[in-house]
Amino acid sequence: MPDSDSSSLRPTSHTTDPDGSVPFVSQYEKGQRLGVGGFGTVFKGTCISDGQQVAIKIIPKNKEDDYIVVSGYSKPLIKEVGLNLRVKKSPTSPNIVQMLDWFEEAYHHMLILEYPQPCMTLNSFLKFNRRRVDENQARHFMLQAVLAAKHCMDRGVAHNDIRLDNILIKTDTLELKLIDFGCGELIEGCDDEDNQSRGHVVPELYVAHKYALSETVLSLGNLLYRMVEGQSALENNSKFDCNRCSKGPFYPFYEVGEKLGLGGFCNVFKGDWLI
């Protein structure tokens, strides 16, 4: 339950204490299934009070669920909720789907998320474009992906799963939005909140900053390669064998990036050790 001085962390009037006093079914209608992942199932949804279209992610409870402390809340929150709350701290990013609300029920956690429309995953977008996009479009998407990833890291969150199916494209504006923090982790020593809550979180939920940065840059590089070359850079490609690429495992990403004028995209993370 949020303390009175931090209730503004939840952005809508539909918020509820996680004790079920205002049940989910009185506020939202669940529609057709949108997708299934390793951490939950996502459905279309509608807010009963105003008709707003949302996405509803239902996560079954498990005795091995991870919980983290979030400043302003009186008890630990399931990890995915906690990470979403960190990421949505002001100023928010237009390139990340925001969590609008959440509920805790007897057997499930339910996350209420933005549902951009019209949209499709980047994976579907590429399939409609013969598995690749032109250089201008790749540059446009890549910039947004980098900004989304940087926003996460600036909030002390490692997304850990940046890939085609976890990116939505608004087809009318070509705006990119990163989704799904089910694989996310906290980054060590990220801010004062981290230092305050460290004693309440198991060490396995933290990742060192340099490893979070390495994973993020590698994922972004592969994303760029997929958009331009139409295939994964990390599967059956000798260029990306760390032992066989004399210029380092990230060099082929820079080859593609330089072609698009994005060769220094790693520098946005101040990751000089990667270059």
C-alpha positions in Angstrom: 0.0 0.0 0.0 1.5 3.4 -0.9 2.1 5.9 1.8 0.1 9.1 1.6 3.1 11.2 0.4 3.8 8.9 -2.6 0.4 8.1 -4.0 1.3 10.2 -7.0 3.5 7.3 -8.2 0.3 5.8 -9.6 -1.0 8.0 -12.5 -4.7 7.1 -12.8 -7.9 7.5 -10.7 -8.4 3.7 -10.9 -5.7 2.9 -8.4 -6.5 0.5 -5.6 -4.7 -0.8 -2.5 -3.3 -4.3 -3.2 -5.6 -5.8 -0.6 -8.4 -6.2 -3.1 -10.7 -3.6 -1.5 -11.6 -2.4 -4.9 -11.6 -5.5 -7.1 -10.2 -5.6 -10.6 -13.5 -6.8 -12.1 -15.2 -3.6 -11.0 -12.8 -1.5 -12.9 -11.7 -3.4 -16.0 -13.1 -5.8 -18.5 -10.7 -8.4 -19.9 -10.9 -9.0 -23.7 -9.1 -11.2 -26.1 -5.6 -12.6 -25.5 -2.8 -10.7 -27.1 0.1 -13.0 -26.3 1.7 -15.4 -23.9 5.2 -15.2 -22.4 7.4 -16.9 -19.9 6.1 -14.7 -17.0 2.5 -14.1 -17.9 -0.3 -13.7 -20.4 -1.4 -10.4 -21.9 -5.0 -9.5 -22.8 -6.8 -6.6 -24.3 -8.8 -4.7 -21.7 -11.1 -1.8 -21.2 -11.4 0.6 -18.3 -15.1 0.5 -17.3 -15.3 4.1 -16.1 -14.0 5.9 -19.2 -13.6 3.2 -22.0 -9.8 3.6 -22.2 -8.2 0.7 -24.0 -5.4 -1.0 -22.0 -3.4 -4.1 -21.9 -3.7 -6.5 -19.0 -0.8 -8.7 -18.0 -1.8 -11.5 -15.7 1.1 -13.1 -13.8 0.3 -16.3 -11.8 1.6 -16.2 -8.2 4.5 -18.5 -7.4 6.2 -19.2 -4.1 9.5 -18.3 -5.8 8.4 -14.9 -6.9 10.9 -12.1 -6.4 9.9 -9.0 -4.4 11.7 -5.6 -4.2 11.4 -2.6 -1.9 10.1 0.6 -3.6 10.4 3.9 -1.8 7.0 5.1 -0.5 5.4 1.7 -0.3 4.8 -0.1 3.0 5.6 -3.6 1.8 7.8 -5.2 -0.9 6.3 -5.3 -4.4 6.6 -8.1 -6.9 9.7 -7.4 -9.0 8.0 -6.5 -12.3 5.7 -4.0 -10.5 8.7 -2.5 -8.7 10.7 -2.2 -11.9 7.9 -0.5 -13.7 7.4 2.0 -10.9 11.1 2.9 -11.1 11.0 3.3 -14.9 7.9 5.5 -14.7 9.4 8.0 -12.4 9.1 11.6 -13.8 10.2 12.5 -16.4 8.8 9.4 -18.1 10.0 8.1 -21.5 7.7 8.2 -24.5 9.5 5.1 -25.8 8.5 2.8 -22.9 5.0 1.4 -22.4 3.9 2.7 -19.0 2.2 0.7 -16.2 -1.0 2.5 -15.3 -2.1 0.4 -12.3 -1.8 -3.0 -10.7 -3.8 -5.4 -8.6 -2.8 -8.3 -6.3 -5.4 -11.1 -6.1 -5.3 -14.4 -4.4 -3.6 -16.3 -7.2 -2.5 -13.6 -9.6 -0.8 -10.3 -10.0 -2.4 -8.1 -12.7 -0.6 -5.2 -14.4 -2.6 -2.6 -16.3 -0.5 -1.2 -19.1 -0.7 1.3 -21.9 -2.0 -0.2 -25.1 -0.8 1.9 -28.0 -3.0 1.7 -31.1 -2.6 0.9 -33.9 0.5 -1.1 -33.2 2.4 -4.3 -33.9 5.6 -5.8 -32.6 8.8 -4.9 -34.4 9.1 -8.6 -35.4 5.7 -8.4 -37.2 6.7 -5.0 -38.7 9.9 -6.5 -40.2 7.9 -9.5 -41.6 5.7 -7.0 -43.4 8.8 -5.4 -44.8 10.6 -8.5 -46.1 12.5 -8.8 -42.8 14.4 -5.5 -43.1 13.9 -1.8 -43.2 15.7 1.0 -45.1 18.5 2.9 -43.5 16.4 6.0 -42.6 13.8 3.9 -40.9 16.5 1.8 -39.1 18.1 5.0 -37.8 14.7 6.3 -36.6 13.9 3.2 -34.7 17.4 2.7 -33.3 17.6 6.2 -31.8 14.3 5.5 -30.0 15.5 2.1 -28.8 18.7 3.5 -27.4 16.8 6.3 -25.6 14.4 3.7 -24.1 17.3 1.5 -22.9 19.2 4.5 -21.5 16.1 5.7 -19.6 15.8 2.2 -17.9 19.5 2.3 -16.9 19.2 5.8 -15.6 16.4 4.6 -13.3 18.6 1.7 -12.1 16.8 -1.0 -14.2 18.4 -3.5 -16.5 15.7 -4.6 -19.0 17.7 -7.7 -20.0 15.3 -8.7 -22.9 15.5 -6.1 -25.6 14.4 -8.0 -28.7 12.0 -7.7 -31.7 9.0 -9.2 -29.8 9.5 -6.8 -26.8 9.3 -3.7 -29.0 6.0 -2.2 -30.2 5.8 0.1 -33.3 2.9 2.5 -33.6 2.1 2.1 -37.2 0.6 5.5 -37.7 3.5 7.5 -36.3 6.4 4.9 -36.3 6.9 5.6 -32.6 8.8 2.8 -30.8 7.9 1.5 -27.3 9.8 -1.0 -25.2 7.7 -3.5 -23.3 7.9 -6.3 -20.7 10.1 -6.1 -17.7 9.7 -9.7 -16.7 13.4 -10.5 -17.1 14.5 -7.2 -15.6 16.9 -6.7 -12.7 18.0 -3.8 -10.4 21.4 -2.3 -11.1 23.9 -2.2 -8.2 24.5 1.2 -6.7 22.1 3.0 -9.0 20.8 5.7 -6.6 19.9 6.6 -3.0 16.7 4.4 -3.2 18.9 1.4 -4.0 21.1 2.1 -1.0 18.1 2.4 1.3 16.5 -0.8 0.2 19.5 -3.0 -0.4 19.2 -4.8 2.9 15.7 -5.9 2.0 16.4 -7.4 -1.4 18.2 -10.7 -2.1 21.6 -10.1 -3.8 20.6 -12.2 -6.8 18.2 -9.5 -7.9 21.0 -7.1 -8.5 23.3 -7.0 -11.5 26.6 -5.1 -11.7 26.4 -1.9 -13.9 29.1 -3.1 -16.3 27.3 -6.3 -17.0 24.0 -4.5 -17.4 25.6 -2.2 -19.8 27.3 -5.0 -21.8 24.0 -6.9 -22.1 22.1 -3.8 -23.2 24.6 -2.7 -25.8 24.9 -6.3 -27.2 21.0 -6.5 -27.4 20.8 -3.1 -29.1 23.6 -4.0 -31.6 21.8 -7.2 -32.5 18.5 -5.2 -32.9 20.2 -2.9 -35.3 21.7 -5.8 -37.3 18.3 -7.5 -37.5 16.7 -4.3 -38.9 19.4 -3.7 -41.5 20.6 -7.2 -42.4 17.4 -9.1 -41.9 18.9 -11.8 -39.7 20.3 -12.2 -36.2 23.9 -11.2 -35.7 24.3 -13.7 -32.8 23.3 -16.9 -34.5 25.7 -18.9 -36.7 27.7 -15.8 -37.6 31.5 -16.1 -37.2 31.8 -12.4 -37.1 30.4 -12.3 -33.6 32.6 -15.0 -32.2 34.6 -13.1 -29.5 37.5 -15.5 -30.1 37.6 -14.9 -33.9 36.9 -11.2 -34.2 40.3 -9.5 -33.6 38.6 -6.1 -33.3 36.3 -7.2 -30.5 32.8 -8.8 -30.4 31.1 -5.4 -30.9 33.0 -4.4 -34.0 30.5 -5.7 -36.6 27.7 -3.7 -34.9 29.8 -0.6 -35.4 30.3 -1.5 -39.1 26.5 -1.4 -39.5 26.1 1.6 -37.2 28.8 3.7 -39.0 26.9 3.1 -42.3 23.8 4.6 -40.7 25.6 7.4 -38.9 25.0 5.6 -35.6 28.5 4.2 -35.0 28.8 5.9 -31.6 25.5 4.8 -30.2 27.3 3.0 -27.3 28.7 6.3 -26.2 25.3 7.5 -25.1 25.8 5.1 -22.1 29.3 6.6 -21.4 30.6 3.1 -22.0 34.0 3.9 -23.2 35.3 0.6 -22.0 33.3 -1.1 -24.8 34.9 0.8 -27.6 
